Every structure is written in C-alpha cells, then in structure tokens.
Amino acid sequence: MSINRQSGAVVQSIVYVLFLFFYFCGLGSFLSSLSPWLTLAYGQEAHQLLFAGQIAYPAGYLLAGSLSDSTQRIRLFLWIGLGALPVFQAVLFTPHTPWPLALGAAFGSRFFLAANLQLLSIAILESMGNSSFARLRSAGTFGFGLIQLSLWLFSMQYEANPEHSR
C-alpha cells in the first residue's frame, strides 16, 4: 500500500471516528432528554409520541438500507438525513408545538436517527472493510457513554444545588 493510500485511509478513519463520536453524543443527549421533555410538554399523550418513534426507527433502517442498495447513493441520502434530523428535533423540542406537528416530528426524528446510522454503517463497511468497523463503531459507543455520564453528573449537581429545589 502506498504512503498516499495509507494516509488517506488514516484521515478517513479519523473522520469516521469523529463523526460517530459526535453523532452518538447527540443521540445520547436526545434520548436522555426525550422522555422527560415529552412527559412535561404533552402529559398523558407523551406515550403516543414515543410510540411513533418506535415505529419510525425500524422503518428508517429498512428504507435507508433499501434505498442505498437500489440507488448506490449513500452519501446523498446521508446528507439529506443529516439535514432533516435537526429540523425534526427542533420542532419536537419547541414548546407548544401543535399535536399533529409533534407527532410528525417524533416520527421524523427517530426515522432519520435510524436511517443516518444505517447509511453511515454501510458507508464505513464499504469504504473501510469489516476489519475496521468494530474499532470505528466503538467511538460512537464511547461518545454515547460519555454524554450519558456527563448528563448524569450535571443532573446530580443540579439536584444538589438548593436554589433549584424551589
């Protein structure tokens, strides 16, 4: 393997590691805050929004895999998904979002979370091969764990502060 190919593979690995790390940091913070937020904002109806997300998640995986296989356009669909995800999440976390819009946002958020993860996994496997996948994917696991720990420490500090008890 030439030096240029080796350095290109290293750069590509670093890009995937960083992407997975930050994507899973976002996923971890989203999932940690979703249930409390929906319960606060929608009360008894929150379970319907959570259920919509549970339906959307496998649909996102299946559709993304099917589209990428049939069109061979992984990057295009990944960029679309990465652009759509924050829009759906912003709508979902906006106070006083009307119910039908919140339901669509709950579905869209989980759909694109799954689709993006599926497309990214396919891209890594196709470009880096099986031997690197577990090592690269562990960056996402580390990011998810780190954000969970950070949020837990933040909540413990928040609860320990008497000013927040009022």
Sequence and secondary structure as in RCSB ss.txt:
>XXXX:A:sequence
MSINRQSGAVVQSIVYVLFLFFYFCGLGSFLSSLSPWLTLAYGQEAHQLLFAGQIAYPAGYLLAGSLSDSTQRIR
LFLWIGLGALPVFQAVLFTPHTPWPLALGAAFGSRFFLAANLQLLSIAILESMGNSSFARLRSAGTFGFGLIQLS
LWLFSMQYEANPEHSR
>XXXX:A:secstr
  HHHHHHHHHHHHHHHHHHHHHHHHHHHHHHHHHHHHHHHHGGGHHHHHHHHHHHHHHHHHHHHHHHHHH  HH
HHHHHHHHHHHHHHHHHTSTT  HHHHHHHHHHHHHHHHHHHHHHHHHHHHHH HHHHHHHHHHHHHHHHHHHHH
HHHHHHHHHHSGGGG 
